[in-house]
Amino acid sequence: MLVSLQECDSTALSAMAAKSETTLSPIRQQRYLRRAKAASETDPFLALDNIHKLLDADVRTAEIFQLQATLLLKLGCGTFAARAAENALELSGDQTAILLLLLKCYLTAYHRKSAAKLIPHILEKDDLPPEAKSDVAHGAQEIHQYELAESLYRDLLTEDPESSKLLINLGYAFQKQGRMESAVDCYLQAVEHNPESANAYKLLSSVDKQTPENNHLKIMLDAFPRFEEGSDEFVTAAYALGKTYEDLKDYDNAFRFLKTGGDAMRPKSPYSSKGTENAFEVTKNYFAESVQPILSPANKPEQQGPLFILGMPRTGSTLVDRILSSHPGVVSMGELGCFKESMKVLTGFGGGVGFHEHFYGQPERNIDLATLGRLYVESASPEDFDGRYFIDKYPMNFMDLGLIARALPNARFVHTLRDPMDTCFSNFKQLFTLGFYHYSYSIRECAEYYLLYKGLMDFWHERLPGRILDVQYESVVADTEPQVRRLLQFLDLEWNDACMNFHRNKSPVDTASLSQVRQPIYKSAIRHWTNYRPHLKDAVEVFQNAGFSIDGDTAEEASA
């Protein structure tokens, strides 16, 4: 076995591999397999039920495990899917299709170290087809191996020089490394070969600030009517136009296109503020009712531990990440979903929606915190790094902060904050990856979500005195050095001048702020929402009804 998850020895994984003495005739075996294939697209749970009947009868083939892995992947069970794919690989004789499936499983499960070991093995195969090489390039990009991704995309472009998809991917690899001119060149070539490449327009709008003298507005406006209303391309192009008009300070048109994109996204991404409220209450009740000890401050870490930068998106988390990762004692691992994945593995979650309620709705369940912490560290920690902290800056870790603090006593938490109205509008104008931050398509729901998030963070502060450092974006921008010293003091790290020169940090950036953080501190994002004041009345109303005072520039709790 090339790379194995077999050492993940939780009871959930062991149970999934359990065998029985049941036997099946060849006819029944084929019947169950046909049923699994037929249901795989419409009812993955039914398909898995038929797969399990085969496995329970000790019917084990590469085809069965490959289908099981595909189904588990579809249901969001990345680690379990990877184990099934490993079994398929062992029985298949190293088939390329299964190797690529395993790579996708590792990436979904955030097992980046396993993915890094698998990629060279795939590339050793003779006559790797272009589609497979493209998948490997994407995998390399996912684990921040941008130079390898660049090399693979260049090779592919020699065979298909007019592929807009390949040009976009190559440009994105450049953009992640801060090579903005090369990125722009790739995106413009992509548009030239495919004028309906909405993603190229979006990336063109983000790679650099548009100016009256140098912008791509005309080609975007020319292309926009070609996109089918409501389609993914229509949405992407609308957000691109919103960003372009904003850079040009035409705020009315900017909001018009941002709202057009958000309205089109809403049916694709259903959201309920009441549902979020219920989920957060379930979380609070779990810690109120749990028989496990009250959370207490950890001792100063004597060994390497994780540093979580969390909070709402677009609140300066990337700025703080770049400042801290410029210190030789800190390395950034980007936005990881490893802790949530470890929770799924530990509890044997079978996939689908509703994991948060599934986990926190059972406070009586005994959770092996040591195993939970170990699974996370094995997946998330860097290799060949002997510093004090590795950063996980996935914003939504705030939802599991209490559990993270229990499972990882050496962890530290930096909570980034920003003016509530700026936070809400910045979330609203960002087209996030599909599947994340569904509240962001309505400015009212952004404000409602902010209030719920704030209530949960207030709860964590009460339960975790001394473990969470609040860092206000406006304070970092206005008075950087004292805030940097405050951060380093909280982390028991000595002063290092590199933290003040974070914009010179050459490491890749994996965030929506990848262009901004390569610049020195700038103040133009503060009170930016006021440019859109006439369009943000719904958010203002939500905050005022909650007791916030909205003056000419900021939104603050009236009691503050």
Secondary structure by P-SEA (a helix, b strand, c coil): ccccccccccaaaaaaaccccccccaaaaaaaaaaaaaaccccaaaaaaaaaaaaaaccccaaaaaaaaaaaaaacaaaaaaaaaaaaaaaccccaaaaaaaaaaaaaacaaaaaaaaaaaaaacccccaaaaaaaaaaaaaacaaaaaaaaaaaaaaaccccaaaaaaaaaaaaaacaaaaaaaaaaaaaaacccaaaaaaaaaccccccccccaaaaaaaaccccccccaaaaaaaaaaaaaaaaacaaaaaaaaaaaaaaaacccbbbbaaaaaaaaaaaaaaaacccccccccccccccbbbbbbccccccaaaaaaaaaaacccbbbccccaaaaaaaaaaaccccccccccccccccccccaaaaaaaaaaaccccccccccbbbbcccccccaaaaaaaacccbbbbbbbccaaaaaaaaaacccccccccccccaaaaaaaaaaaaaaaaaaaaaccccbbbbbaaaaaaccaaaaaaaaaaacccccccccccccccccccccccccccccccccccccccccccccaaaaaaaaaacccccccccccccc
